[in-house]
Amino acid sequence: FVIIFISSCARVNDINKTQFSGKFMISQNNHEPSTFNINVDIYKNASIIQIKKPFYGNVLKIEMNKGKKTIFLPS
């Protein structure tokens, strides 16, 4: 059994960039829930998704560019 809670907000800082920030929590089989922060930057030809854990840093970073291969860090 998996429970996921998501909260987010969006903002447009300039005409070429949209940014989403949020948090989500995953709880599975009555184990301690894990909380993650997520940042999504969307540009005209590229997008960056960063999933972070508080006090740990980046857990996953995905870079997608139009016409190029998607990059997952760490791979």
N, CA, C and O atoms as a GROMACS GRO file, in nm:
protein
  300
    1PHE      N    1   0.084  -0.117   0.000
    1PHE     CA    2   0.000   0.000   0.000
    1PHE      C    3   0.089   0.125   0.000
    1PHE      O    4   0.176   0.138   0.086
    2VAL      N    5   0.069   0.213  -0.093
    2VAL     CA    6   0.151   0.333  -0.107
    2VAL      C    7   0.062   0.456  -0.099
    2VAL      O    8  -0.043   0.461  -0.163
    3ILE      N    9   0.102   0.554  -0.019
    3ILE     CA   10   0.030   0.680  -0.009
    3ILE      C   11   0.124   0.792  -0.052
    3ILE      O   12   0.238   0.800  -0.005
    4ILE      N   13   0.077   0.877  -0.141
    4ILE     CA   14   0.157   0.989  -0.189
    4ILE      C   15   0.079   1.118  -0.168
    4ILE      O   16  -0.035   1.129  -0.213
    5PHE      N   17   0.139   1.215  -0.100
    5PHE     CA   18   0.082   1.348  -0.084
    5PHE      C   19   0.166   1.446  -0.164
    5PHE      O   20   0.288   1.442  -0.158
    6ILE      N   21   0.100   1.533  -0.239
    6ILE     CA   22   0.172   1.629  -0.323
    6ILE      C   23   0.118   1.769  -0.297
    6ILE      O   24  -0.003   1.790  -0.290
    7SER      N   25   0.209   1.864  -0.285
    7SER     CA   26   0.171   2.005  -0.280
    7SER      C   27   0.266   2.081  -0.370
    7SER      O   28   0.383   2.044  -0.382
    8SER      N   29   0.219   2.185  -0.434
    8SER     CA   30   0.306   2.258  -0.525
    8SER      C   31   0.260   2.401  -0.544
    8SER      O   32   0.150   2.439  -0.504
    9CYS      N   33   0.346   2.480  -0.607
    9CYS     CA   34   0.312   2.615  -0.649
    9CYS      C   35   0.386   2.642  -0.779
    9CYS      O   36   0.489   2.579  -0.806
   10ALA      N   37   0.336   2.734  -0.857
   10ALA     CA   38   0.399   2.767  -0.984
   10ALA      C   39   0.420   2.917  -0.991
   10ALA      O   40   0.345   2.995  -0.933
   11ARG      N   41   0.525   2.956  -1.065
   11ARG     CA   42   0.548   3.098  -1.086
   11ARG      C   43   0.616   3.118  -1.221
   11ARG      O   44   0.686   3.030  -1.270
   12VAL      N   45   0.593   3.232  -1.278
   12VAL     CA   46   0.656   3.268  -1.405
   12VAL      C   47   0.741   3.391  -1.377
   12VAL      O   48   0.690   3.501  -1.358
   13ASN      N   49   0.874   3.370  -1.376
   13ASN     CA   50   0.967   3.480  -1.348
   13ASN      C   51   0.992   3.566  -1.470
   13ASN      O   52   1.004   3.688  -1.459
   14ASP      N   53   0.999   3.504  -1.586
   14ASP     CA   54   1.011   3.579  -1.711
   14ASP      C   55   0.935   3.504  -1.818
   14ASP      O   56   0.887   3.393  -1.794
   15ILE      N   57   0.924   3.562  -1.934
   15ILE     CA   58   0.841   3.506  -2.041
   15ILE      C   59   0.894   3.374  -2.096
   15ILE      O   60   0.818   3.298  -2.155
   16ASN      N   61   1.024   3.345  -2.077
   16ASN     CA   62   1.084   3.225  -2.133
   16ASN      C   63   1.102   3.112  -2.033
   16ASN      O   64   1.158   3.008  -2.067
   17LYS      N   65   1.054   3.130  -1.909
   17LYS     CA   66   1.076   3.028  -1.807
   17LYS      C   67   0.954   3.016  -1.716
   17LYS      O   68   0.900   3.116  -1.670
   18THR      N   69   0.913   2.892  -1.691
   18THR     CA   70   0.809   2.862  -1.593
   18THR      C   71   0.871   2.772  -1.488
   18THR      O   72   0.946   2.680  -1.521
   19GLN      N   73   0.841   2.799  -1.363
   19GLN     CA   74   0.904   2.724  -1.255
   19GLN      C   75   0.797   2.670  -1.160
   19GLN      O   76   0.708   2.743  -1.118
   20PHE      N   77   0.809   2.541  -1.126
   20PHE     CA   78   0.721   2.476  -1.030
   20PHE      C   79   0.806   2.429  -0.914
   20PHE      O   80   0.915   2.376  -0.934
   21SER      N   81   0.757   2.447  -0.793
   21SER     CA   82   0.823   2.397  -0.673
   21SER      C   83   0.720   2.327  -0.588
   21SER      O   84   0.606   2.372  -0.580
   22GLY      N   85   0.759   2.218  -0.525
   22GLY     CA   86   0.664   2.148  -0.442
   22GLY      C   87   0.730   2.045  -0.353
   22GLY      O   88   0.852   2.029  -0.353
   23LYS      N   89   0.647   1.975  -0.277
   23LYS     CA   90   0.693   1.869  -0.188
   23LYS      C   91   0.601   1.750  -0.207
   23LYS      O   92   0.483   1.765  -0.238
   24PHE      N   93   0.658   1.632  -0.187
   24PHE     CA   94   0.572   1.514  -0.182
   24PHE      C   95   0.626   1.415  -0.080
   24PHE      O   96   0.745   1.411  -0.051
   25MET      N   97   0.534   1.336  -0.026
   25MET     CA   98   0.567   1.240   0.077
   25MET      C   99   0.519   1.103   0.032
   25MET      O  100   0.406   1.089  -0.015
   26ILE      N  101   0.604   1.003   0.046
   26ILE     CA  102   0.570   0.866   0.010
   26ILE      C  103   0.574   0.781   0.136
   26ILE      O  104   0.674   0.780   0.209
   27SER      N  105   0.465   0.710   0.161
   27SER     CA  106   0.458   0.618   0.274
   27SER      C  107   0.418   0.482   0.220
   27SER      O  108   0.322   0.470   0.144
   28GLN      N  109   0.492   0.379   0.259
   28GLN     CA  110   0.466   0.245   0.205
   28GLN      C  111   0.466   0.142   0.317
   28GLN      O  112   0.562   0.134   0.395
   29ASN      N  113   0.360   0.064   0.325
   29ASN     CA  114   0.350  -0.049   0.419
   29ASN      C  115   0.386  -0.012   0.562
   29ASN      O  116   0.462  -0.082   0.628
   30ASN      N  117   0.330   0.098   0.610
   30ASN     CA  118   0.348   0.143   0.749
   30ASN      C  119   0.493   0.170   0.786
   30ASN      O  120   0.527   0.168   0.905
   31HIS      N  121   0.581   0.197   0.689
   31HIS     CA  122   0.718   0.237   0.717
   31HIS      C  123   0.722   0.388   0.734
   31HIS      O  124   0.627   0.458   0.701
   32GLU      N  125   0.832   0.437   0.785
   32GLU     CA  126   0.852   0.581   0.803
   32GLU      C  127   0.835   0.652   0.668
   32GLU      O  128   0.898   0.612   0.571
   33PRO      N  129   0.751   0.755   0.660
   33PRO     CA  130   0.732   0.824   0.531
   33PRO      C  131   0.859   0.898   0.488
   33PRO      O  132   0.934   0.948   0.572
   34SER      N  133   0.882   0.905   0.358
   34SER     CA  134   0.994   0.979   0.300
   34SER      C  135   0.940   1.106   0.236
   34SER      O  136   0.844   1.101   0.159
   35THR      N  137   1.003   1.218   0.267
   35THR     CA  138   0.962   1.347   0.212
   35THR      C  139   1.067   1.396   0.114
   35THR      O  140   1.187   1.388   0.142
   36PHE      N  141   1.022   1.446  -0.001
   36PHE     CA  142   1.111   1.496  -0.106
   36PHE      C  143   1.064   1.634  -0.151
   36PHE      O  144   0.945   1.664  -0.145
   37ASN      N  145   1.157   1.716  -0.196
   37ASN     CA  146   1.126   1.844  -0.260
   37ASN      C  147   1.146   1.826  -0.409
   37ASN      O  148   1.235   1.752  -0.452
   38ILE      N  149   1.065   1.894  -0.488
   38ILE     CA  150   1.078   1.885  -0.633
   38ILE      C  151   1.079   2.026  -0.692
   38ILE      O  152   0.999   2.111  -0.653
   39ASN      N  153   1.169   2.049  -0.786
   39ASN     CA  154   1.176   2.175  -0.861
   39ASN      C  155   1.173   2.140  -1.010
   39ASN      O  156   1.248   2.055  -1.056
   40VAL      N  157   1.085   2.207  -1.083
   40VAL     CA  158   1.074   2.186  -1.228
   40VAL      C  159   1.090   2.322  -1.295
   40VAL      O  160   1.012   2.414  -1.270
   41ASP      N  161   1.191   2.333  -1.381
   41ASP     CA  162   1.213   2.454  -1.461
   41ASP      C  163   1.182   2.419  -1.606
   41ASP      O  164   1.241   2.326  -1.662
   42ILE      N  165   1.091   2.494  -1.666
   42ILE     CA  166   1.052   2.469  -1.805
   42ILE      C  167   1.089   2.590  -1.888
   42ILE      O  168   1.040   2.701  -1.865
   43TYR      N  169   1.175   2.567  -1.986
   43TYR     CA  170   1.216   2.670  -2.081
   43TYR      C  171   1.155   2.637  -2.217
   43TYR      O  172   1.088   2.535  -2.231
   44LYS      N  173   1.178   2.721  -2.315
   44LYS     CA  174   1.123   2.699  -2.449
   44LYS      C  175   1.170   2.567  -2.509
   44LYS      O  176   1.089   2.494  -2.564
   45ASN      N  177   1.299   2.536  -2.501
   45ASN     CA  178   1.354   2.415  -2.564
   45ASN      C  179   1.416   2.316  -2.465
   45ASN      O  180   1.482   2.221  -2.507
   46ALA      N  181   1.396   2.338  -2.337
   46ALA     CA  182   1.458   2.249  -2.237
   46ALA      C  183   1.375   2.248  -2.109
   46ALA      O  184   1.300   2.341  -2.080
   47SER      N  185   1.392   2.141  -2.033
   47SER     CA  186   1.328   2.129  -1.901
   47SER      C  187   1.425   2.061  -1.806
   47SER      O  188   1.502   1.974  -1.846
   48ILE      N  189   1.421   2.102  -1.681
   48ILE     CA  190   1.505   2.042  -1.577
   48ILE      C  191   1.415   2.006  -1.460
   48ILE      O  192   1.340   2.089  -1.410
   49ILE      N  193   1.424   1.880  -1.417
   49ILE     CA  194   1.348   1.832  -1.301
   49ILE      C  195   1.449   1.790  -1.196
   49ILE      O  196   1.537   1.707  -1.222
   50GLN      N  197   1.438   1.846  -1.075
   50GLN     CA  198   1.527   1.811  -0.966
   50GLN      C  199   1.444   1.759  -0.849
   50GLN      O  200   1.350   1.825  -0.805
   51ILE      N  201   1.479   1.641  -0.801
   51ILE     CA  202   1.415   1.584  -0.682
   51ILE      C  203   1.522   1.582  -0.573
   51ILE      O  204   1.630   1.525  -0.591
   52LYS      N  205   1.490   1.645  -0.460
   52LYS     CA  206   1.587   1.661  -0.352
   52LYS      C  207   1.530   1.608  -0.222
   52LYS      O  208   1.408   1.606  -0.202
   53LYS      N  209   1.617   1.565  -0.136
   53LYS     CA  210   1.579   1.522  -0.002
   53LYS      C  211   1.641   1.622   0.095
   53LYS      O  212   1.760   1.651   0.085
   54PRO      N  213   1.563   1.674   0.190
   54PRO     CA  214   1.618   1.770   0.287
   54PRO      C  215   1.742   1.714   0.358
   54PRO      O  216   1.743   1.598   0.399
   55PHE      N  217   1.845   1.795   0.372
   55PHE     CA  218   1.972   1.763   0.437
   55PHE      C  219   2.053   1.657   0.362
   55PHE      O  220   2.157   1.614   0.412
   56TYR      N  221   2.009   1.615   0.245
   56TYR     CA  222   2.082   1.514   0.168
   56TYR      C  223   2.127   1.570   0.033
   56TYR      O  224   2.236   1.538  -0.013
   57GLY      N  225   2.044   1.651  -0.030
   57GLY     CA  226   2.076   1.709  -0.160
   57GLY      C  227   2.000   1.641  -0.272
   57GLY      O  228   1.897   1.578  -0.250
   58ASN      N  229   2.052   1.655  -0.394
   58ASN     CA  230   1.985   1.599  -0.511
   58ASN      C  231   1.978   1.448  -0.503
   58ASN      O  232   2.079   1.381  -0.479
   59VAL      N  233   1.860   1.394  -0.523
   59VAL     CA  234   1.839   1.250  -0.532
   59VAL      C  235   1.836   1.212  -0.680
   59VAL      O  236   1.887   1.107  -0.719
   60LEU      N  237   1.773   1.298  -0.761
   60LEU     CA  238   1.761   1.273  -0.904
   60LEU      C  239   1.751   1.406  -0.976
   60LEU      O  240   1.679   1.496  -0.933
   61LYS      N  241   1.824   1.418  -1.086
   61LYS     CA  242   1.815   1.536  -1.173
   61LYS      C  243   1.796   1.487  -1.315
   61LYS      O  244   1.873   1.404  -1.363
   62ILE      N  245   1.694   1.538  -1.381
   62ILE     CA  246   1.663   1.499  -1.519
   62ILE      C  247   1.670   1.625  -1.605
   62ILE      O  248   1.600   1.723  -1.578
   63GLU      N  249   1.752   1.621  -1.708
   63GLU     CA  250   1.764   1.732  -1.802
   63GLU      C  251   1.714   1.686  -1.938
   63GLU      O  252   1.764   1.588  -1.994
   64MET      N  253   1.616   1.757  -1.992
   64MET     CA  254   1.560   1.723  -2.122
   64MET      C  255   1.576   1.844  -2.214
   64MET      O  256   1.528   1.953  -2.183
   65ASN      N  257   1.644   1.824  -2.327
   65ASN     CA  258   1.664   1.929  -2.426
   65ASN      C  259   1.605   1.883  -2.558
   65ASN      O  260   1.623   1.769  -2.600
   66LYS      N  261   1.536   1.974  -2.625
   66LYS     CA  262   1.475   1.943  -2.753
   66LYS      C  263   1.582   1.897  -2.853
   66LYS      O  264   1.682   1.966  -2.875
   67GLY      N  265   1.561   1.779  -2.913
   67GLY     CA  266   1.653   1.727  -3.012
   67GLY      C  267   1.776   1.658  -2.956
   67GLY      O  268   1.864   1.616  -3.032
   68LYS      N  269   1.786   1.646  -2.822
   68LYS     CA  270   1.902   1.582  -2.759
   68LYS      C  271   1.855   1.470  -2.669
   68LYS      O  272   1.736   1.458  -2.637
   69LYS      N  273   1.949   1.388  -2.628
   69LYS     CA  274   1.922   1.276  -2.538
   69LYS      C  275   1.890   1.327  -2.398
   69LYS      O  276   1.952   1.423  -2.352
   70THR      N  277   1.795   1.264  -2.328
   70THR     CA  278   1.762   1.298  -2.191
   70THR      C  279   1.873   1.250  -2.098
   70THR      O  280   1.924   1.138  -2.114
   71ILE      N  281   1.912   1.334  -2.002
   71ILE     CA  282   2.020   1.304  -1.909
   71ILE      C  283   1.961   1.282  -1.770
   71ILE      O  284   1.887   1.366  -1.718
   72PHE      N  285   1.995   1.169  -1.709
   72PHE     CA  286   1.956   1.138  -1.572
   72PHE      C  287   2.082   1.141  -1.484
   72PHE      O  288   2.180   1.073  -1.515
   73LEU      N  289   2.080   1.218  -1.377
   73LEU     CA  290   2.193   1.226  -1.284
   73LEU      C  291   2.144   1.196  -1.142
   73LEU      O  292   2.047   1.262  -1.103
   74PRO      N  293   2.196   1.109  -1.063
   74PRO     CA  294   2.296   1.013  -1.107
   74PRO      C  295   2.234   0.912  -1.201
   74PRO      O  296   2.113   0.887  -1.196
   75SER      N  297   2.318   0.853  -1.287
   75SER     CA  298   2.267   0.761  -1.389
   75SER      C  299   2.237   0.625  -1.328
   75SER      O  300   2.193   0.534  -1.398
   0.00000   0.00000   0.00000
